[in-house]
Amino acid sequence: MTYHTKRRKLIGVASATALIGSLLASGVYSQAATLSPEQREQARVDTSSMPGTQRLAAEQHFWEALALEPRDAWSRLRASFEWQDNLDEPRVQQWIDHYRSSPENIAEITERARPWLAWIVEQVEERGLPGEIALVPFVESSFDPTARSHRGAAGLWQFMPGTGDALGLRRAGGYDGRLDVVASTDAALDYIELQADQWYEGDLALSLAAYNAGAGTVNRARRNATANGKSSDYWSLRLPQETMNYVPKLKAIAAIIDDPDKYQVSLPEIEDAPAFAKIPVDRPLALDEAARLSGASSSELAELNPALGNGTAHPNQARVLLVPSERADTLMARLDNPSSPTDGGEGSYVVQNGDSLSAIASREGVSVSQIRQANGLNGDVLQPGQVLELPRESLASR
């Protein structure tokens, strides 16, 4: 079977009407919690043709059904799966057996996915792509945004330098866009959709093969298959071994996540909400400064922003800084009002317009090098609103 991008799909209204009708008739309301957002919306709209009383009852029962089962990131992901068919295909079954033989590895990788999973599922869902696409980082990098391969690929989605450059993932000044989870996820999903529609009439399995091996490799394999009178779909092609196993791996791990009890696998509890918020970057912002302003730890921010190799977000490189969701409002408020006393406090100083590092050092009775060392600064450039940690020597003189 082939899988196609949403823009090439036609979804019948009658099927959605039949779906809600069967739910209401059978009384198995808990199943509604596994419907995709598109199905839920269609089901809601399709009741408009019912008589008033019947429509109200149907909608009430439907939305009550959705509330019966709390949704987490895993249930939301399962609701968007579209490839849970033909699992007995030998290559898929081989990888199911492989993964289930080491359930501790699945637990470790899915735990590593905690900060990213809900947000990536949202991005895949918004594009109307099969939920299985959200698990590509499982296959590519084991959900490690700092992963690097011996061939030079890097990041959650394992972009090679040339491919990353072509997709606008910058690499300069200590910043590597391939390690930027937001930027690289957008680029990966764009790339998968683009190749599917450009080369493969929307066929996502072939696009994923091209994502792994390159479109040239896949296109040559298709031409060879056609010349020999064979099918040119993904499952029939002769491709590099890694590529032959690429989609089967994806289907296998999705099958296990779809029914972890069946495969005796435990998945960590992950909320159905992004673990981070995106803070626009309109001036250089060091992670240490963002940590002090937000109340998050520097290590938390470093883990959420692995692309910032030099520890500072610059607006000409990173579009956003990721912070824990619960710290976002605090950081935004303090960035908007940098002169507030709560921004500095004992032992710190908020940089004002016209300040220089030498002037601050002279005023505080310490050396420039001491301020640099206390704040991890490599140069003398300061930005208004930047919070500097003052060395202990200056505090003693107050």
WOQUIMO-V977008 format. One line per field, one symbol per residue. ss: DSSP state (a for helix, b for strand, c for the rest). phi: phi as a letter, one per 20 degrees, with the letter a starting at -180 (. if undefined). psi: psi as a letter, one per 40 degrees, with the letter a starting at -180 (. if undefined). A space follows every 50 residues. Layout:
BEGIN
ss=???
phi=???
psi=???
END
This chain:
BEGIN
ss=cccbcaaaccccaaaaaaaaaaaaaaccaaaaaaccaaaaaaaaaaaaac caaaaaaaaaaaaaaaaacccbaaaaaaaccccccccccaaaaaaaaaaa ccaaaaaaaaaaccccaaaaaaaaaaccccaaaaaaaaaaaccccccbcc cccbccccbcaaaaaaccccbbccbbaaacaaaaaaaaaaaaaaaaaaac ccbaaaaaaaaaacaaaaaaaaaaaaaccccccaaaccccaaaacaaaaa aaaaaaaaccccccccccccbccccbbbbbccccbbaaaaaaaacccaaa aaaacccbcccbbccccccbbbbbaaaaaaaaaaaaccccaaaccccbbb ccccccaaaaaaaacccaaaaaaaacccccccccccbbbccaaaaacc
phi=.dccfgfddddffffffffffffffemefffffdffgfffffffffffee ggffffffffffffffefcgddfffffgfdfcdeclfeggfffgffffff fcgffffffffffgfdgfffggffffemegggffegffffclldfdfcef eofbngdlefgfffffenefcalndcffeefffffgfffgfffgfgefdc lnfffffffffednfffffffffffffemdfdfgfdeecggffgeffgff ffffffffbffgdlcddffcfeageccddgddbgcffffffffenfefff ffffcffefemcedfecefbdecggfdfffffffffcfefgffdngnbce fdgnfcfffffffemcegfffgffdmedbdfccgnfddfeffgfffef
psi=iihiideeihhhddddddddddddddegddddeeiidddddddddeedei idddddddddddddddedhihadddddddeheffifeehdddddddddde egddddddddddedddddddddddddefiidddeedddddeffheeihie eeiiideghiddddddeegihifehhddehdddddddddddddddddddf fehdddddddddeidddddddddddddefiifideeihiiddddeddddd ddddddddgdddefhhiihhifiheiihhiheihhiddddddddeiiddd dddegeegdeehhhdechdihhihdeedddddddddgdehdedciheihh hiheiidddddddefiidddddddefieaehihhehhhhhiddddde.
END
